[in-house]
Amino acid sequence: MAVIAVLTNLPDSDSAFNLARALVAARLAACVNVLPQATSFYRWEGRDEQATEYPVLIKTTSERYADLEQAIRKNHPYELPEIISWPIGSGLPAYLDWVEREVGA
């Protein structure tokens, strides 16, 4: 089993907090951090864009990723949400074990 981190961004704190609570309640994530707002710069549909967003950092396992992605997409207001993940190469073993237990994978 592999612990991973997943990042998405939400347009406001209410949607970020609601998503965080829903993911933990559904045991798709052991922990979700709603980070302070950030300014994102990107191109969308041929235009340069700038938006204030709330980054959301999610800790789960690779086995739960597909269900987590589906839940994010279902509850996300963006047409094309950023959902990216990366493996946790190392960490405090007790913490990594806790993540695995919490998501039940």
PyMOL commands that set and color helices and strands:
alter all, ss='L'
color gray80, all
select helices_A, chain A and resi 13-25+62-75+93-103
alter helices_A, ss='H'
color red, helices_A
select strands_A, chain A and resi 3-10+31-34+38-44+47-61+84-87
alter strands_A, ss='S'
color yellow, strands_A
deselect
rebuild
show_as cartoon
